[in-house]
Amino acid sequence: MVHLKVENLSISFGGLKALDKVNFGVEKGEIYSIIGPNGAGKTTVFNCINGIYKPDAGRFFFKDQDITSLKPYQVAQIGIARTFQNIELFSHMTSMDNLMLGRHIKLKTGIWAGATFLTPKSKAARQEIQNREKVEEIIDFLELQAARNQYVMNLPYGTQKLVELGRALALEPEVLLLDEPSAGMNLEEKENLIFSIRDIRDDFGITVLLVEHDMNLVMDISDRILALNYGQVIAEGVPQEIQKHPEVLKAYLGEG
């Protein structure tokens, strides 16, 4: 089953063609990676899928539903979450508070009710407890216990990336877009991240779409890989095929 489909995606910025007729489909339960040199259009694909950019042409389908015109919050509501290349956290809030913000679309009561629930048995109080329980599960899953009550600005960069991943998981998505998740991480953190991404797919049943520069991580974790260069698809296939593809070697690895 194709979980997420991109058809003929094209977008330009100031006359520069950032993406040119990009097509691909991600199967349910896949870890699908997009690679390419700087400026190839990888993050632009993500920004179009989750509604930050409006493409000049092309369409997106999520479970056969056309989501091309949806706004970012609507994309999140239907089950597509993402992390960002540059961390988008509230640095003066704790990790717990940032993760709780990821639960906002799950709230069934209004803002006033959530801020002023009067009794432990109120609907808002029950929701607060349920949301905190879910966030605690994510903290345990990502081994963020030591960072739970620390301000994000005081955390190492690699830990901040995990908090952002946790906030995306707090949305309970069906599809997770990870933009450079290993940036700023050391070797041990990257190895742990590989296990976490696999567990996100295997334990939670989440389809993962990954943009990543670390080729060792990409080749280790991906079911299939899409290679871009100058906004165009130059190759698609399993890791073994992509490693040997002449256009990929030329464009991405600098080999002629």
C-alpha positions in Angstrom: 0.0 0.0 0.0 1.3 3.4 -1.0 1.1 5.6 2.2 2.4 8.8 0.7 2.6 9.7 -2.9 4.2 12.7 -4.7 3.3 13.4 -8.3 5.1 15.8 -10.6 6.3 18.1 -7.9 7.7 21.4 -9.2 8.6 24.6 -7.5 10.8 27.6 -8.4 12.2 30.5 -6.3 13.1 33.7 -8.1 13.5 31.9 -11.4 15.6 29.1 -9.9 13.9 25.6 -10.4 14.2 24.1 -6.9 12.3 20.9 -7.9 11.4 19.7 -11.3 8.7 17.1 -11.9 9.7 14.9 -8.8 7.7 11.7 -8.5 7.9 9.0 -5.8 5.8 6.8 -3.5 6.4 5.6 0.0 5.0 2.3 1.0 3.3 1.8 4.4 5.9 0.8 7.0 8.9 1.8 4.9 12.0 3.8 5.9 12.4 5.8 2.7 15.4 8.2 2.4 16.0 11.2 0.2 19.7 12.1 -0.5 21.5 14.6 -2.6 24.2 17.3 -2.4 23.4 20.7 -0.8 20.8 22.6 -2.8 19.4 19.4 -4.4 15.9 20.2 -3.1 15.6 17.6 -0.2 14.2 19.9 2.5 12.1 21.7 -0.1 10.2 18.4 -0.7 9.4 18.2 3.0 8.3 21.9 3.1 5.9 21.2 0.2 4.5 18.0 1.7 3.7 19.6 5.0 2.2 22.8 3.5 4.9 25.4 4.3 5.5 25.9 0.5 2.8 25.8 -2.2 4.2 24.1 -5.3 4.0 25.6 -8.7 2.8 22.2 -10.0 2.2 18.7 -8.7 0.1 16.9 -6.1 0.5 15.0 -2.8 -1.6 12.0 -1.7 -1.8 10.5 1.8 -3.7 7.2 1.8 -5.2 8.2 -1.6 -6.4 11.5 -0.2 -5.3 14.6 -2.1 -3.6 16.8 0.6 -2.0 19.3 -1.8 -4.0 22.3 -0.5 -3.8 21.6 3.2 -2.2 24.0 5.6 0.6 22.8 8.0 -1.6 22.3 11.0 -4.1 20.3 8.8 -1.3 18.1 7.6 -0.4 17.4 11.2 -4.0 16.7 12.1 -4.3 14.0 9.5 -1.2 12.2 10.7 1.9 13.6 9.1 4.5 15.0 11.6 8.0 16.3 10.9 11.2 17.5 12.5 13.3 20.3 11.1 16.9 20.7 9.9 17.3 23.7 12.2 15.8 22.8 15.6 12.3 24.4 16.1 11.9 24.0 19.9 11.0 26.5 22.6 14.4 26.9 24.2 13.2 28.6 27.4 10.9 25.7 28.1 11.7 22.3 29.5 11.8 19.1 27.4 8.6 18.0 29.1 6.8 21.2 28.2 8.0 21.0 24.6 6.7 17.4 24.3 3.4 18.4 25.9 3.0 21.1 23.2 3.2 18.2 20.6 0.0 16.9 22.1 -2.0 20.1 21.4 -3.9 18.7 18.4 -5.1 15.8 20.6 -7.0 18.1 22.9 -10.7 17.8 22.8 -11.5 20.6 25.3 -11.0 24.3 24.6 -8.0 26.4 25.8 -10.0 27.9 28.6 -11.2 24.6 29.9 -7.6 23.2 29.7 -6.2 26.1 31.6 -8.9 26.2 34.3 -10.1 22.6 35.0 -11.6 22.7 38.5 -11.7 19.2 39.7 -9.5 16.1 39.2 -12.5 14.4 37.5 -13.1 17.0 34.9 -12.7 16.2 31.2 -9.7 18.6 30.9 -8.0 17.0 33.9 -8.4 13.6 32.5 -7.0 14.7 29.2 -4.0 16.3 30.9 -3.2 13.0 32.7 -3.6 11.0 29.5 -1.3 13.4 27.6 1.3 13.3 30.3 1.3 9.5 30.3 1.8 9.5 26.5 4.7 12.0 26.9 6.3 9.9 29.6 6.2 6.9 27.3 8.1 8.9 24.7 10.6 10.1 27.2 11.3 6.5 28.2 11.4 5.4 24.6 14.0 8.0 23.6 15.8 7.7 27.0 15.3 11.4 27.7 14.7 10.9 31.5 17.7 13.1 32.4 16.5 15.9 30.1 12.8 15.8 31.2 12.9 18.9 33.5 15.8 20.7 31.9 15.5 23.8 29.8 16.1 22.9 26.2 18.7 25.7 25.8 20.9 23.9 28.4 20.9 20.6 26.6 23.5 19.3 24.1 22.6 19.7 20.5 22.2 16.0 19.9 19.8 15.8 22.9 17.8 18.7 21.5 17.4 16.8 18.3 15.9 13.9 20.3 13.5 16.2 22.1 12.3 17.5 18.7 11.9 13.9 17.5 9.9 13.2 20.7 7.7 16.2 20.0 6.9 14.9 16.6 6.1 11.5 18.0 3.8 13.1 20.5 1.5 13.8 17.6 1.1 10.1 17.2 1.6 10.3 13.4 1.2 7.7 10.7 4.0 9.2 8.7 7.1 10.9 10.2 9.3 13.3 8.1 12.8 13.5 9.6 15.0 16.3 8.3 18.7 15.7 9.1 17.9 13.9 12.4 21.6 13.0 13.1 23.0 16.5 12.7 25.1 17.5 15.7 25.2 13.9 17.1 28.3 12.0 18.0 28.9 8.4 16.8 27.2 6.8 19.8 24.2 9.1 19.5 23.9 8.2 15.8 24.0 4.5 16.5 21.2 4.9 19.1 19.2 7.0 16.6 19.4 4.2 14.1 17.8 1.8 16.7 15.2 4.5 17.6 14.1 5.0 14.0 13.8 1.3 13.4 11.8 0.9 16.6 9.6 3.9 15.5 8.8 1.9 12.4 8.6 -1.6 14.0 7.0 -0.9 17.4 4.7 2.1 16.5 4.0 1.2 12.8 5.0 4.6 11.6 6.2 5.1 8.0 9.4 7.1 8.0 10.6 9.6 5.3 14.2 10.7 6.0 16.4 13.4 4.7 20.0 12.8 5.8 23.6 13.6 4.9 25.2 10.8 6.8 25.5 8.2 4.0 26.5 5.4 6.4 23.3 6.0 8.4 21.2 6.2 5.2 22.6 3.0 3.8 22.2 1.1 7.1 18.6 2.1 7.8 16.8 2.6 4.5 14.5 0.2 2.7 14.6 2.4 -0.4 16.4 5.6 -1.4 15.6 8.5 -3.7 18.6 10.6 -5.0 18.1 14.2 -6.1 20.4 16.6 -7.9 19.5 20.1 -9.0 15.9 19.4 -8.1 15.6 16.3 -10.4 15.4 12.6 -9.6 18.5 10.9 -10.7 18.0 7.5 -9.1 15.7 5.4 -6.9 16.2 2.0 -5.5 17.4 -0.1 -2.6 20.7 0.9 -0.9 22.8 -1.6 -2.8 21.6 -0.1 -6.1 22.1 3.5 -5.1 25.6 2.9 -3.8 26.6 1.7 -7.3 24.6 4.1 -9.4 26.9 6.2 -11.7 24.8 9.3 -11.5 24.7 9.2 -7.7 28.5 8.6 -7.5 29.0 11.6 -9.8 26.6 14.0 -8.2 26.6 13.1 -4.5 29.9 11.4 -3.9 31.9 13.5 -6.4 33.1 10.6 -8.5 33.2 10.8 -12.2 
